[in-house]
Amino acid sequence: MLHLVKETKGEVKRLKELSRETQAALLEAMIDGSKVGTIVTDPAQPDNPIIYTNKTFIEMTGYTRGEVVGRNCRFLQGPGTAKEDIEKMKKAIANEEKVIVTVQNYRKDDSPFWNRLVIEPVHIEGNLYFIGTQTDITLERSQQQAIMANEDEIEKLMLPILSIQENVATVALVGTMNFQRFETLKAKICEYAQEHHIEHAIIDITGLTWNEKSPLYWFTQIYEALRIMGSKLYVTGISPAAAQQFVTDSDRDSRVVTFSTIERALNFIAQNADGGNHIS
Ligand SMILES: Cc1cc2nc3c(=O)[nH]c(=O)nc-3n(C[C@H](O)[C@H](O)[C@H](O)COP(=O)(O)O)c2cc1C
């Protein structure tokens, strides 16, 4: 029997005794009021059918209680449901273990939704049941994807790679460089060179805030990555002092060609694509 209690200054006062019916009705109201879909299944029955569902599950899926009770929950699955997730749930249920998955499910009207699902075994009076809680995270997921697409767009804007003539691509770096940005630059420039059959890549660093701690040797890594693909790297917008430091800092075997302007680099490429460290 559940009791409503009130605690005042450490003293617990019993207010009222609740009947089993009131208790059940209150619990049901609580579960129905929850934003999370809840179902209970009975593995003692063939194919582990649903024996209880709350109102949210009904609203989330579009089915009536009569249509879902007595069925295995797999009716929510469809062509977009990942086989690995189904396998994961099957295994966890067989082992009576808790499992959390985010699966693509389908409502009665066939519209898809992303279901963040928690399945948990419970033992009540010696009997095993499974409780499943379902949260529709479609909106969060689409917002997250929009943010990611946006970030990708911002990244592209921060690293605008352009083909200025056949076989030649340039990227003008603006702002400050950090390791993350350098890694992105390396990946993007290699991807671009491969896609567009670029033989000469120019990185212009005129707009870059260059502090002494900036590891110039990172360019050597880009040079190496491009070299493997048969492309050459030129760094422009570099002051003679920075170029000197660059030569000293970097592996002397590397042959990154440096110029003061993009124009000079282009002239050099037009006349002679071969060359060592060079400042003009
Ligand atoms: C309590 C419980 C809730 C479940 N809820 C869902 C659900 O919301 N969506 C879903 O795709 N599968 C759900 N499942 C999983 C399926 O019912 C089934 O166990 C799964 O598809 C793996 O078994 P199968 O390979 O026999 O289909 C749930 C299972 C249990 C036990």
The ligand as a Tripos MOL2 file, in Angstrom:
@<TRIPOS>MOLECULE
LIG
   31    33     1     0     0
SMALL
NO_CHARGES

@<TRIPOS>ATOM
      1 C1         10.1720   -3.6630  -24.5280 C.3       1 LIG1
      2 C2         10.5630   -3.6560  -25.9910 C.ar      1 LIG1
      3 C3         10.3420   -2.5190  -26.7300 C.ar      1 LIG1
      4 C4         10.7120   -2.4560  -28.0710 C.ar      1 LIG1
      5 N1         10.4890   -1.3060  -28.7800 N.ar      1 LIG1
      6 C5         10.8540   -1.2570  -30.0610 C.ar      1 LIG1
      7 C6         10.6310   -0.0680  -30.8240 C.ar      1 LIG1
      8 O1         10.1050    0.9340  -30.3430 O.2       1 LIG1
      9 N2         11.0650   -0.0510  -32.1030 N.ar      1 LIG1
     10 C7         11.6860   -1.1180  -32.6920 C.ar      1 LIG1
     11 O2         12.0570   -1.0200  -33.8530 O.2       1 LIG1
     12 N3         11.8840   -2.2630  -32.0050 N.ar      1 LIG1
     13 C8         11.4890   -2.3490  -30.7210 C.ar      1 LIG1
     14 N4         11.7060   -3.5050  -30.0150 N.ar      1 LIG1
     15 C9         12.4720   -4.6090  -30.6300 C.3       1 LIG1
     16 C10        11.6290   -5.6360  -31.3790 C.3       1 LIG1
     17 O3         10.4640   -5.9510  -30.6970 O.3       1 LIG1
     18 C11        12.4400   -6.9270  -31.5850 C.3       1 LIG1
     19 O4         12.8480   -7.3980  -30.3420 O.3       1 LIG1
     20 C12        13.6620   -6.6920  -32.4560 C.3       1 LIG1
     21 O5         13.2180   -6.4010  -33.7630 O.3       1 LIG1
     22 C13        14.6400   -7.8920  -32.5350 C.3       1 LIG1
     23 O6         13.9700   -9.0830  -32.7410 O.3       1 LIG1
     24 P1         13.6480   -9.7350  -34.1790 P.3       1 LIG1
     25 O7         14.9670   -9.9220  -34.8750 O.co2     1 LIG1
     26 O8         12.9580  -11.0230  -33.8320 O.co2     1 LIG1
     27 O9         12.7560   -8.7950  -34.9150 O.co2     1 LIG1
     28 C14        11.3300   -3.5850  -28.6670 C.ar      1 LIG1
     29 C15        11.5260   -4.7500  -27.9220 C.ar      1 LIG1
     30 C16        11.1640   -4.7840  -26.5880 C.ar      1 LIG1
     31 C17        11.3890   -6.0320  -25.7780 C.3       1 LIG1
@<TRIPOS>BOND
     1     1     2 1
     2     2     3 ar
     3     2    30 ar
     4     3     4 ar
     5     4     5 ar
     6     4    28 ar
     7     5     6 ar
     8     6     7 ar
     9     6    13 1
    10     7     8 2
    11     7     9 ar
    12     9    10 ar
    13    10    11 2
    14    10    12 ar
    15    12    13 ar
    16    13    14 ar
    17    14    15 1
    18    14    28 ar
    19    15    16 1
    20    16    17 1
    21    16    18 1
    22    18    19 1
    23    18    20 1
    24    20    21 1
    25    20    22 1
    26    22    23 1
    27    23    24 1
    28    24    25 2
    29    24    26 1
    30    24    27 1
    31    28    29 ar
    32    29    30 ar
    33    30    31 1
@<TRIPOS>SUBSTRUCTURE
     1 LIG1         1 GROUP 0 **** ****
